[in-house]
Amino acid sequence: MNEDELVSRDADKILQQIKKEETRQAEGKLRIFFGMCAGVGKTYGMLQMAQQLKSTGVDVVVGVVETHKRVETQNLVEGLELIPLKSLSYRNANFYEMDIDAIIKRRPKLVLVDELAHTNIPGSRHTKRYQDVQEILASGIDVFTTLNVQHIESRCKVVREITGVQIRETVPDSILERADDIELIDLTPEELLQRLREGKVYTEEKSKKSVDNFFRKGNLTALREMALRITAERVEKDLHEYRAEKKISGVWKSSQKLLVSVGPGPHSADLIRWTRHLAYAMEVPWVAGHVETDKEIKPEFQESLTKNIELARELGAEVITIQDIDVAQGLLKIARVNNVTQILIGKTRRNYYDILFRRKNIIDALIKQSGNIDVSVIGGDEHKQRSFFNPYILLKYASTTRYLLAIAIIAVLTAVLYLTHQNIGYQTVSLIYLFTILLMSLFDFGPGPIIVACMLSAYNWNFFFIPPAFTLWISKFEDIVMFCMYFIVAAVAGYYTSRIRSQQVLLDRREKRTVSLYMLLKDLTSSANIDEVVESAVYHLGEVFNAKVAVVLVDEANKLHPQTHSASSFFLNDSEWLVANWTFNNAKKAGENTNTLPFAQGTYYPIRSKSGIYGVFGLSTESKEKKSLEIDMLLDTFLAQISVAIEREYLNTIAKNNLIHLETERLYSTLFDSISHELKTPITTIKSAVETFNDVNNLQNEKLRTNLVKEMDIAVFRLTKLVDNLLDMTRVESKQMHLKLAPHTVMDLINSVLDKMEIEAHGRVIKVEHKDEEQFVNCDFALLEHAILNIVRNAAEYTPSDSEIFIKTGKIDGGTFISIADNGGGVPQDSLEKIFDKFHREPGMKTGGMGLGLSITKGFVEAHGGKITAVNRETGGLEFIIYLP
């Protein structure tokens, strides 16, 4: 994480907070009563607070509360308004669920919803109760709810490992993040076990079984720790949001947090281990911070720095890097943004060159500017004191080449000036020297070579040009002043120009990183599916890091899919596939330039998120040299953003599948209920008739026999119609209809329909308007007749007995239209779009039918390449218009 990301991360938090506050103003507030398990008193605490609020005038209702027949809890429900539960039928049994519509219609200030992780009965609007709560919150109603730690999605696996119990009802972690308040209901394991023994949680028999299984003291202690930690994490997050919202830059020592300074030095690894030991002993989080400066790092030091960073990661630190020309300032920026209370830094060995070039020691600067942040200086091993005169120490701040080049430039310039100084004067020589030093500063020579150039140019100017020449003696007072001022101005101007140049180099780096990251995010955001996300990832990784890229994602069985998304010629052979699988199974980086399976052609990174591992990235670079820390950190940022985008697409897919599942459940329930009713009624009629005919006396009653035969005929007709509809729907859905096309007159179709409707019209008048008796249409006669017949039957069935049905045909736009209309009540305007949906039935319609007729009609018409529409007539009634090309 560089400085741009550090600052932007803080800015993004503020932006997210503002957006969240704007959204929250329109939504209800969510308070979760949170506990380690059942029996700690979450429902009791929720009802107790609800009663207190009700006494102050707050409009409180109970959406659903499970008292489990506990007397104390039942007493607290008294006096609160109960919203009646909604009855649902499932598998021939009645169940009761919370009535969301009744709650929203009632619009109280606060609603109580117990057991947030509850799974609703199939046929409910939502699969889970937390989704009901989300809809209620979106309506602007506050919600109190209860939740146990084992029902959190990210914790259920750990709970299963601890208790051996599989948790099937879970809520996503985002629900906790959505909560405005989390109230921890805490109870010691001893107190909870005592409540169990007293029968205050379950019945005596169930309590004994629970104590022997789930409610063991060890299990309860572990669950309690998890609940306390989750609550503490939430409190820390709230504190960070508050500091960001109020723009508080100072450090609050409400809790301890350590920051260790990481560098390429030999003692940095020991410092990291010591900080890990201290953080573990204090049970506090810790951060490893590294400040990138403009100074180049030699390859051997770069390798050491990379190892130290990897060590910090392995030991559990959050690694943050920042770019700054001042190490102390960079560390303090990291500390203040992350609310660090203590900085640990290694002891710095001072020498005269440090004083000359750096002017101040890092430790002194940290102590002076740290404010209320503690600074701990940790000493390393003893070492031999370096002597004062050690010219090689200069190489610490710049390469030998730069020093030699600076000396050569001054030497050549001196020779040129010596040949021309008679014409320009020795005063002008100083200005040319000064101009040259400023130019050298702009070309990133570094402070060391610039100071050397200043000293050498001052000496040369005095020795070769200031009278008397070839001596260090200066005869005139004004020349002495000019010489002193020259050296000061040259040194100061050169040094600070070099610093400005260094800052420019850092800014250029940040700009390149920002632009490349922006382009990546832009493409990822605009990606419409997982394939486009992977395609963008492969392109940008290959372009920015000059690498061959392979992306392997998981399949439905949560295993790596053999098919890879690759760029260029980098494909996974058997050995590379083993490395990718190891990375996926262990969620750790492996391959080239790592300590795990380094023989591999590429380096493999897990596509990791909070909810799991979604696959593996594989990168193989052209250069086999060790990557710099800068490249590593940028690569980590790229991979993190790509992982988030891939996770987003997977979650979108899961959400779509859940929606399909819900729709399937709804259709199944509707189909089951419809078929049950449609089968049960005629079968019951036939069964009764058969039982009646078994009595010989009834057979002699002609009137009774005639009525029974008529009822049986109607029942058989209904059964035949049901079977025909199901078969026709199957044909439509399978897309395998084979039309037997032949030319038929439209009037033949209408007459055939009228013949079949003679009995079913039930006295309704059917009027036909047809201008061209010889108008032909190329169609499958049986299918098109069935389509028209379904519409006419609907018109006859759902209109008053004295109504009329109008059939009109004609030519339009080179095709044929058939209009079937009635003068009934029509349908609501918003139902016209759903009228051709499967199993759609208008509310309030009389029982009978499955809602398949119009859906079948649409399928048959479209199979002929035609269209069908439904409109409400201005004079009243409904009109269907079939167009056939």
Buried (B, 14 or more C-beta within 10 A) or exposed (E): BBBBBBEBEBEEBEEEBEEBEEEBEEBBBBBBBBBBBBBBBBBBBBBBBBBEBBEEEEBBBBBBBEBBEBEEBEEBBEEBEEBEBBEBEEEEEEBEBBBBEBBBEBEBBBBBBBBBBBBBBBBBBBBBBBBBBBBBBEBBBBBBBBBBBBBBBBBBEBBEEBBEEEBEBBBBBEBBEBBBEBBBBBBEBEBBBEBBEEEBBBEEEEBBEBBEEBBBEEBBBBBBEBBBEBBEEBEBEEBBBEBBEEEEEEBEEEEBBBBBBBBBBBBBBBBBBBBBEBBEEEEBBBBBBBBBBBEEBEEEBBBBBBBBBBBBBEBEBBBBBBBBBBBBBBBBBBBBBBBBBBBBBBEBEEBEBBEEBBEEBBBEBBBEBBEEBBBEEBEBEEEEEEEEEEEEBBEEBBBEEBBEBBBEBBEEBBEEBBEEBEEEEBBBBBEBBBEBBBEBBEEBBBBBBBBBBBBBBBBBBBEBBBEEEEEEEBEEEEBEEBBEEBBEBBBEBBBEBBBEBBBEBBEEBBEEBBEBBEBBBEBBEEBEEBEBBBBBBBBBBBBBBEBBBBBBBBEEEEEBEEEBBBBEEBEBEEEBBBBBBBBBEEEBBBBBBBEBBEEBBBBBBBBBBEBBBBBBBBBBBEEEEBBBBBEBBBBBBBBBBBBBBBBBBBEEEEEEEBEEEBEEBBEEBBBBBBEEEBBEBBEEBBEBBEEBBEEEEBEEEEEBBEEBEEBBEEBEEBBEBBEEBBEBBEBBEEEEBEBEEEEBBBBBBBEBBBEBBEEEBEEBEBEBEBEEEEBBBBBBBEBBBBBBBBBBBBBBBBBEEEBBBBBBBBEEEEEBBBBBBBBBBBBEEEBBEEBBEBBBBEEEEEEEBBBBBBBBBBBBBBBBEBBBEBBBBEEEBBBBBBBBE
